Amino acid sequence: MKHPAQDDGSRLPRHDVGSSLVTAAVAAALAATLTLTLLAAAPASADVRCSREERKLLCPDANPICPPGGGAAPSAWPMFQHDAQHTGRSHLDGPSCNRVIWRWRGSAEFLSAPTVGADGTIYVGNARHPVCAIDPATGSTRWCETDQEGRLADRSSPAVAADGTVYIGTRDNDLWSIAPQPSPPAHVLWRQKICTDGDVTTSPAIGPDGVVYMGSDSLSAGWFFAMCPGPTRQVKWCTKLGGGVKNVSAAVSPDGATVYVTSRGRTLHALDAATGAERWRRQIERRANAARWPNYTPVVDPASGKVYLGFDEGLFEVTPEGDVRLLYASGREKMESPPALGADGTLYVGASRGSHSTFYAIRPDGSVRWKHPIPPGPGRFRNNQAVIGANGTVYVAIKNKVYAFDPAGDGDGNAKILWTFDEATSVYASSPIIGAPGRLYVGTGDRAAPVLYAIGDCP
């Protein structure tokens, strides 16, 4: 059954691969010209701007043949919401208490969640660095500077590849590729510039073949890129979605063949992972949402391939074929964070109306297992999605608290709180992550005293 706002795509422009990809000969010539232009424009350490000619050729050097890559880092939490399906579900148990292990002081409020490398190093976007590497044992800074000048990391969570490369988007219209370093400064391998003035506020996602997916608002045009893995900058393909791509992360189907991304806060696109060709698009919401804070990242069920999205109207379910169903109507509350998906199919998601918020556990059939009203106050569910431990415990940060919930609830439709953490006085602006066995990492949105907390190592 189709949702009333669903469009079957018959009236929408189809993606023309030829508009985004060029022949190998032309690509080589244009790539050489672009390289010479950039080299002549400024030294390697500068923040390179685009010429008028370059703005007309967004990815002239696209090449669908990528060198082999190893996917994401074999770590506790290598990318936004843990995996390429963005389930928010860890293979490790989180903490059973609210004990603080260490505190790391940032230079700016934390607007995105941290990630973890294969050796346990914690990577977090912070200010203009644009990413910092933190020692997990001591909470000390390993490095917090690169050999190039950058801008604000904003809402882009880092992603760590199998070879240790760290990817992050910034407000200087770039996707950064940074080599892992034991000490400062970290070396920038390459930067992909969005020449049509497009902040990269999306969190990069790494597919099973190592391809990195990221998008940009790009003057509300919504350009979306697939970047090849490796130390050399190479665009696999790019496509214009026809609407802004802000503060979301693309999700990859379980077989790696389809990439899902939302645009304009209302439309879901299914793209061919190999070519970028659009398979279908569905308008989920009736009205576009151009606000910067909401996060409408799609979540894919690894078992069924179904896609779940939290939107203003509620929680939606979309089949791999594009059939849309409103799974749970949230009434006057808005769902502006993606759900976390439990192993049993339960979806954990927050919804807010003004300063009033509710956290829900919703069964696969759309019924509510339990819910918990959050006391009124500053802050709401926006870009602060829940995460789930291997034992099912659900963690979420909202307003000035971190909650740990029993997934079963109390049996009467209410939540069962295992513990809370409320040391900070600020509104949380990012999601926690399970960064090591029995450990939770979470940052605050306090501009005056931003702190990244390590919680756990419980007796």
Number of C-alpha atoms within 10 A of each C-alpha: 8 13 16 13 14 19 19 14 14 9 7 11 11 14 17 13 15 9 10 20 23 19 12 13 10 13 17 16 13 19 17 12 14 19 13 11 14 16 12 10 14 12 10 15 12 12 16 17 16 18 13 10 10 20 14 12 14 18 26 22 28 25 21 19 13 16 13 12 18 17 20 29 23 18 20 22 29 31 31 32 33 26 23 28 30 26 27 30 26 24 15 19 20 30 23 17 18 22 16 17 18 17 18 17 16 23 15 20 25 28 26 29 28 33 30 30 27 18 13 19 22 23 27 29 30 26 21 21 21 24 29 24 27 20 16 22 11 12 19 14 18 20 20 22 19 21 16 15 16 22 17 20 31 26 29 31 33 31 31 30 27 19 20 20 22 26 27 30 33 28 20 22 24 26 30 26 25 22 17 18 15 10 12 15 14 21 15 21 16 19 19 17 23 26 21 21 19 25 27 31 31 30 31 32 35 34 29 18 16 23 27 24 26 27 34 31 28 22 14 19 18 21 24 24 23 27 25 26 27 20 14 12 16 22 23 25 27 26 24 21 26 15 22 25 33 32 29 32 31 30 29 30 23 19 10 16 14 20 26 25 25 31 30 24 29 20 22 25 21 24 21 16 21 16 19 25 20 22 16 21 24 22 23 27 21 14 13 15 15 17 11 15 17 24 27 32 33 30 31 27 18 18 9 12 18 19 23 27 27 28 27 26 19 21 24 21 23 23 14 17 11 22 16 23 18 22 20 19 16 20 11 13 19 24 30 28 28 32 31 27 27 24 16 9 15 21 23 27 28 32 28 22 15 15 14 17 24 20 20 21 28 22 18 16 10 17 12 16 22 21 19 18 15 18 11 13 13 14 18 28 33 24 27 27 27 31 31 31 22 16 14 20 21 24 29 26 27 25 25 19 19 21 18 25 20 17 21 16 17 13 10 10 14 17 21 18 16 15 15 16 16 13 12 19 13 22 20 31 29 27 29 30 33 33 29 23 17 17 24 24 25 25 30 30 23 19 14 11 15 22 23 22 22 27 24 22 18 14 7
